[in-house]
Amino acid sequence: MTDPVSGLDPIRLGLIWQRLNGIVDQVSETFIRAAFSTVVRDNYDMAFSLLDTQGRQFVQSRRSIPSFIGTLPRTLAAVLEKFPAASLRPGDVIITNDAWIGTGHLNDISMICPIFSAGKLIAFAGSTAHTIDIGGAPSPSAQDSYEEGLCIPICKIVEEGRENQLVIDFITENLRAPTETLGDIRAQFAAYHDCADKLEKVLQEEQLEDFEEIVEEIISRSSQSMRKVIAALPDGRYVDSFQVDGFDEPLTVACAVTVDGETIDVDFTGTSDQIKFPINSVMNYTYAYSCFALKCLLDPSAPNNSGSFDSVTVRAPDGCLLNASRPAPVWGRHLSGHYAPPAIFGALSAVLPDKVIAESGSPLWNVYFKGIDDRSDAPFVKMFFMNGGHGARPNGDGPGCLSFPSNVSNQPIELFESQAPLLVTEKCFVPDTAGEGKHRGGDAQRLSFRSMASTPITMTIRHERITYPPRGLLGGQNGAAGLDLVNGKPIPAKSRQLLAPGDVATFQMPGGGGLHAPEQRAKDALDRDLKRGLLSMDKAKQVYGVGDD
């Protein structure tokens, strides 16, 4: 237990901390249950957190997406520049989806709600949710952010408890499916109301006259914990660099991690310049995933809040792939931003070989389908998330079909089929796709979708790891690269395709990288791999020498 900054009893503080965690978990469930979209209800592509009056995040819901958690404090800072705290009133809700203020692309809508007690501002509730439709014509070939949909400036969508009809109107008029998006937005209103009531109850029952003291203590302890872990690392500059698929040519991600006493600096100098296609990451997004990687690697057990990162700096040159300048297209910003964690892990593998994981089958794969559903004679726009194999872990193999660094959940196939005229004909693990090693990477999965519509369906994909597969680390082998097919023929991994009735689109995601040399793998683990059928005898002979004796 770190030394407290106040005279608070640590046991009582722990109980209060758990109650605060319970609040955000409960109110996030309010949001999820009330949400209209499957992307929130089933994929949990959302976040909910509490921030203090200084804009520091101090508690988050467990199901929150790392990028949303990492960007919300920066969103609140921008909100307070336009609407100073003194100008806010109970019942206000501020909204924006500006890519450079929020999570890096327009499809994520972020909102902030001030919480008052006895007329005094005590905290902010912040939340973010992904919306499939944000208007415009987002595509893999977009040339600037203006093509990618409606940009909502920082504005009040609710003023003192009353919806701002003008804001509702311009959202409604710019979206193809406004009912779903507005349903998700209003579900968050319900969560804010629930959050304020529950927080007030905690204040009363715990007799907390100075809530700021509690928040300060929570943040300070996380700060001390992270600083202590960083201080235990050997000072030095650790680097990594690798190529990624890019769009029309390979791109470079370069990373230098400098440890200096109790501080750590992540510098992406050397990374390729931003490009004219929508795979650029804004700094907010790069910062969020860099901090997430360091938190997972260095201090995963301490409470996650802004204190964990006050000893961390993240830098990238203006106008580079990981710090894109306006109006760069950013719709697929995860196709570059998701490379921040493996770059950091690769750099620090030299000093933390027992902590890092090998590369996963990310950036996250997803596919957009748009067309007419004959069953209802109505248009549909649906997205399906897919996960490749997880990288091998220091204490075991990587799981298959598990996302990292994003943590969106899988959607039930039956639910998807009920909402779109597509039949999932195949969902399986693919043998010999995991990176081999002492610990194997996660196996790749393959998914096939057959069009059941009587008219063409527009399919949009934006995938990585087709040319450059997930790397193994510390002697582990690479996982298998991914593959996109229509009717058995390869298609570009970043493209828009028309599926004719009966066409089958197949996606084979990448396998996770292996960790440590294959000759270190235990014999019983090899026997299990062969028995499961996910390692062939031919590959076992080639990599592990099985049967050579």
Backbone hydrogen bonds, N-H to C=O, Kabsch-Sander energy under -0.5 kcal/mol:
donor,donor_aa,acceptor,acceptor_aa,energy
13,L,9,D,-2.6
14,G,10,P,-2.2
15,L,11,I,-2.0
16,I,12,R,-2.5
17,W,13,L,-2.7
18,Q,14,G,-2.2
19,R,15,L,-2.0
20,L,16,I,-2.4
21,N,17,W,-2.3
22,G,18,Q,-2.3
23,I,19,R,-2.1
24,V,20,L,-1.9
25,D,21,N,-2.2
26,Q,22,G,-2.5
27,V,23,I,-2.8
28,S,24,V,-1.9
29,E,25,D,-1.4
30,T,26,Q,-1.6
31,F,27,V,-2.1
32,I,28,S,-2.7
33,R,29,E,-3.0
34,A,30,T,-1.7
35,A,31,F,-1.2
40,V,37,S,-0.5
41,R,37,S,-2.5
42,D,38,T,-2.8
43,N,38,T,-1.7
44,Y,40,V,-0.7
45,D,39,V,-2.4
46,M,44,Y,-2.1
47,A,128,T,-1.9
49,S,126,G,-2.6
50,L,59,V,-2.6
51,L,124,F,-2.9
52,D,56,R,-3.0
55,G,52,D,-2.2
58,F,50,L,-2.6
59,V,50,L,-1.3
61,S,48,F,-2.5
64,S,61,S,-1.3
65,I,46,M,-1.8
69,I,65,I,-2.2
70,G,66,P,-2.6
71,T,67,S,-1.3
72,L,68,F,-1.8
75,T,71,T,-2.2
76,L,72,L,-2.7
77,A,73,P,-1.9
78,A,74,R,-1.6
79,V,75,T,-2.3
80,L,76,L,-2.6
81,E,77,A,-0.9
82,K,78,A,-1.2
83,F,79,V,-3.3
87,S,84,P,-2.2
88,L,84,P,-0.5
88,L,85,A,-1.4
92,D,89,R,-2.0
93,V,158,V,-2.4
94,I,112,I,-2.9
95,I,155,C,-3.0
96,T,110,S,-2.0
97,N,152,I,-1.5
98,D,152,I,-0.8
101,I,98,D,-1.2
102,G,98,D,-3.1
104,G,99,A,-0.6
108,D,105,H,-1.3
109,I,107,N,-0.6
109,I,129,A,-2.6
110,S,96,T,-2.7
110,S,108,D,-0.6
111,M,127,S,-2.8
112,I,94,I,-2.4
113,C,125,A,-2.8
115,I,123,A,-3.1
117,S,120,K,-2.5
120,K,117,S,-1.8
122,I,115,I,-2.8
123,A,115,I,-1.4
124,F,51,L,-3.0
125,A,113,C,-3.0
126,G,49,S,-2.7
126,G,124,F,-0.5
127,S,111,M,-2.3
128,T,47,A,-1.7
129,A,109,I,-1.9
130,H,45,D,-2.1
131,T,107,N,-3.4
134,I,132,I,-0.5
134,I,135,G,-0.5
137,A,147,E,-2.3
142,A,139,S,-1.7
145,S,327,P,-2.4
147,E,144,D,-1.1
148,E,145,S,-1.1
149,G,146,Y,-0.7
150,L,134,I,-3.2
152,I,150,L,-0.6
155,C,95,I,-1.8
157,I,93,V,-1.9
157,I,155,C,-0.7
158,V,93,V,-1.7
159,E,162,R,-3.0
160,E,158,V,-0.5
161,G,91,G,-1.7
162,R,159,E,-1.7
164,N,157,I,-3.1
165,Q,163,E,-1.0
168,I,164,N,-2.1
169,D,165,Q,-2.6
170,F,166,L,-2.2
171,I,167,V,-1.8
172,T,168,I,-2.5
173,E,169,D,-2.6
174,N,171,I,-0.9
175,L,171,I,-0.7
175,L,172,T,-0.7
180,E,177,A,-0.5
181,T,177,A,-1.4
182,L,178,P,-3.2
183,G,179,T,-1.9
184,D,180,E,-1.9
185,I,181,T,-2.2
186,R,182,L,-2.6
187,A,183,G,-1.6
188,Q,184,D,-1.3
189,F,185,I,-1.2
190,A,186,R,-1.8
191,A,187,A,-1.6
192,Y,188,Q,-2.4
193,H,189,F,-2.1
194,D,190,A,-2.3
195,C,191,A,-2.7
196,A,192,Y,-2.6
197,D,193,H,-1.9
198,K,194,D,-2.3
199,L,195,C,-2.6
200,E,196,A,-2.1
201,K,197,D,-1.8
202,V,198,K,-1.9
203,L,199,L,-2.2
204,Q,200,E,-2.1
205,E,201,K,-2.8
206,E,202,V,-2.5
207,Q,204,Q,-0.6
208,L,203,L,-2.3
209,E,207,Q,-1.1
213,E,210,D,-0.7
214,I,210,D,-0.9
215,V,211,F,-2.1
216,E,212,E,-2.6
217,E,213,E,-2.0
218,I,214,I,-2.3
219,I,215,V,-2.7
220,S,216,E,-2.5
221,R,217,E,-2.2
222,S,218,I,-1.7
223,S,219,I,-2.2
224,Q,220,S,-2.6
225,S,221,R,-2.3
226,M,222,S,-2.4
227,R,223,S,-2.4
228,K,224,Q,-2.2
229,V,225,S,-1.8
230,I,226,M,-2.6
231,A,227,R,-2.4
232,A,228,K,-1.0
232,A,229,V,-0.5
233,L,230,I,-1.7
236,G,259,V,-1.9
238,Y,236,G,-0.5
238,Y,257,V,-3.0
240,D,255,C,-2.3
242,F,253,V,-1.9
244,V,251,L,-2.7
247,F,249,E,-0.7
251,L,244,V,-2.0
253,V,242,F,-2.7
254,A,252,T,-0.5
255,C,240,D,-2.9
256,A,267,D,-2.5
257,V,238,Y,-3.5
258,T,256,A,-0.6
258,T,265,D,-2.9
259,V,236,G,-2.8
259,V,257,V,-0.6
260,D,258,T,-0.5
260,D,263,T,-2.5
263,T,260,D,-1.8
264,I,311,S,-2.3
265,D,258,T,-2.5
266,V,313,T,-2.8
267,D,256,A,-2.7
267,D,265,D,-0.5
268,F,315,R,-2.4
271,T,268,F,-1.8
272,S,252,T,-2.5
274,Q,319,G,-2.7
279,I,277,F,-2.4
280,N,329,P,-1.1
281,S,321,L,-2.9
286,T,282,V,-2.1
287,Y,283,M,-3.2
288,A,284,N,-2.2
289,Y,285,Y,-2.2
290,S,286,T,-1.9
291,C,287,Y,-2.6
292,F,288,A,-2.2
293,A,289,Y,-1.9
294,L,290,S,-2.0
295,K,291,C,-2.6
296,C,292,F,-2.5
297,L,293,A,-2.2
298,L,294,L,-3.0
299,D,294,L,-0.6
299,D,295,K,-1.2
305,N,303,P,-0.7
306,S,57,Q,-2.7
308,S,305,N,-1.8
309,F,306,S,-1.6
310,D,307,G,-0.9
312,V,309,F,-1.5
313,T,264,I,-2.0
315,R,266,V,-3.2
319,G,323,N,-2.2
320,C,317,P,-1.7
320,C,323,N,-0.6
321,L,272,S,-3.2
323,N,320,C,-1.9
324,A,281,S,-2.4
328,A,325,S,-2.1
332,G,278,P,-2.2
333,R,330,V,-1.8
335,L,332,G,-2.3
336,S,333,R,-1.3
337,G,333,R,-2.9
338,H,334,H,-1.8
339,Y,336,S,-1.8
340,A,337,G,-1.6
343,A,339,Y,-1.7
344,I,340,A,-2.1
345,F,341,P,-3.0
346,G,342,P,-2.6
347,A,343,A,-2.0
348,L,344,I,-2.4
349,S,345,F,-1.0
350,A,347,A,-0.7
351,V,348,L,-1.1
352,L,348,L,-2.1
355,K,352,L,-2.0
356,V,352,L,-1.7
358,A,392,A,-2.2
359,E,471,R,-1.9
361,G,389,G,-3.1
362,S,360,S,-1.1
365,W,386,M,-1.4
367,V,384,F,-1.7
368,Y,460,T,-2.5
369,F,382,K,-3.1
370,K,458,T,-2.1
371,G,380,F,-1.8
373,D,378,A,-2.7
374,D,372,I,-0.7
376,S,373,D,-1.2
377,D,373,D,-2.1
378,A,373,D,-1.1
380,F,371,G,-2.4
382,K,369,F,-2.5
384,F,367,V,-2.3
386,M,365,W,-2.9
388,G,361,G,-0.5
389,G,510,P,-2.4
390,H,399,P,-3.0
392,A,513,G,-2.6
393,R,396,G,-2.4
396,G,393,R,-1.5
398,G,440,R,-2.9
401,C,443,D,-0.8
402,L,388,G,-1.2
409,S,43,N,-2.3
416,F,412,P,-2.0
417,E,413,I,-2.8
418,S,414,E,-1.2
419,Q,415,L,-0.6
419,Q,416,F,-1.4
420,A,416,F,-1.1
422,L,420,A,-2.5
423,L,450,R,-2.4
424,V,422,L,-0.5
425,T,423,L,-0.9
425,T,448,S,-1.6
426,E,448,S,-1.0
428,C,446,R,-2.0
430,V,444,A,-2.2
432,D,534,L,-2.5
433,T,430,V,-0.8
435,G,512,G,-3.1
438,K,515,L,-0.7
438,K,516,H,-1.0
439,H,515,L,-1.9
441,G,435,G,-2.3
442,G,390,H,-3.7
446,R,428,C,-2.8
447,L,507,F,-2.4
448,S,426,E,-2.0
449,F,505,A,-2.9
450,R,423,L,-2.9
451,S,503,D,-2.7
452,M,421,P,-2.9
453,A,421,P,-0.6
457,I,499,L,-2.2
458,T,370,K,-3.1
459,M,457,I,-0.6
459,M,497,Q,-3.4
460,T,368,Y,-2.3
461,I,495,S,-2.6
462,R,366,N,-0.8
463,H,493,A,-2.6
473,L,514,G,-2.3
476,G,473,L,-1.8
477,Q,436,E,-3.2
479,G,470,P,-2.3
480,A,433,T,-2.7
482,G,465,R,-2.7
483,L,508,Q,-2.5
485,L,506,T,-2.8
486,V,489,K,-2.3
487,N,504,V,-3.3
489,K,486,V,-1.7
491,I,484,D,-1.8
495,S,461,I,-1.2
497,Q,459,M,-3.4
499,L,457,I,-3.3
499,L,497,Q,-0.6
500,A,498,L,-0.7
502,G,451,S,-1.7
503,D,500,A,-2.6
505,A,449,F,-2.7
506,T,485,L,-2.6
507,F,447,L,-3.0
508,Q,483,L,-3.0
509,M,445,Q,-2.2
509,M,507,F,-0.7
511,G,480,A,-1.8
512,G,442,G,-2.6
513,G,359,E,-3.1
514,G,477,Q,-3.1
515,L,439,H,-2.4
516,H,473,L,-2.3
520,Q,517,A,-1.8
521,R,518,P,-2.3
526,L,522,A,-1.8
527,D,523,K,-2.6
528,R,524,D,-1.8
529,D,525,A,-2.2
530,L,526,L,-2.3
531,K,527,D,-2.1
532,R,528,R,-2.2
533,G,529,D,-0.8
533,G,530,L,-0.5
534,L,529,D,-1.1
535,L,529,D,-1.0
540,A,536,S,-2.3
541,K,537,M,-2.4
542,Q,538,D,-2.1
543,V,539,K,-3.1
544,Y,540,A,-1.8
545,G,540,A,-0.6
545,G,541,K,-0.9
546,V,540,A,-1.6
548,D,545,G,-2.0
